Amino acid sequence: MNTIVLTSGKSGTGVTSVAAALSEALADRGRRVLLIEMSAGLRELPRLLGLPLEQVYDVSDVLEGRCSLQDAAEEVPGRGFSLLQGAGSLEWLPRTDALAALQQATDDRYDEFVIDCPAGVGPLQKRLAPAADLILFLTPVEALSIEAAAKAAAWWETAGAPHQKVVFNRLGKRFPPEAGVRHLDEALDRIGASLLGIIPPEEELSRSAAVCNLAARLTGEYRPLLPIYRK
């Protein structure tokens, strides 16, 4: 089983929306996916996915042994994956050993954990790092976001998560004048991670060609890294 943590150096980069779309794309490829919301208190994913906010159990209940994963995980209608909602308390933090135990306990039920992780670094991210197989940084091509992603990438590696890739989000055909870099290779060099893919500006991410390409690469299929978004 793989655990993919989606995050960014700064907020507002679209992590939650891409996490949901990537979970769907992986499910379309036959992967059994559990999307885990680690942003506490806000319940953004249930709102995005059109699910009730009155879920009895959440990720904190599962990791602290108050209920089983089967009790808390809910299937997302029409999307092919399940969701584990974020904790209601803003102060809650997961235990690293509890995350590892959950991974071991669900090997026969899920192929992928996709974790929607808040931007930046801190106590939450430090506890997630040892459980992550891949850190996926989502960033627009603009100077402040690239700088924040570079600092976050260095921190995650120090915290025990050296396997990292980058997705450039909302990148059109024209290179942004506010990028602060001359080309994408320079941005990748600054962040210190390889490129997984590019998502162009678009209104609907669900089953988009760009996100399907990300899922294909994550499952070992070759897709060319070109600004042509084909399924």
Buried (B, 14 or more C-beta within 10 A) or exposed (E): BBBBBBBBBBEEBBBBBBBBBBBBBBBBBEBBBBBBBBBBEBBBBBEBBEBEEEBEBBBBBBBEEEBEBEEBBBEBEEBBBBBBBBBBEEEBBBEBEBBEBBBEEBEEEBBBBBBBBBBBBEEBBBBBBEBBBBBBBBBBBBBEBBBBBBBBBBBBBEBEBBEBBBBBBBBEEEEBEEBBBEEBEEBBEBBBBEBBBBBBEEEEBEEBBBBBBBBBBBBEEEBEBEEEBEE
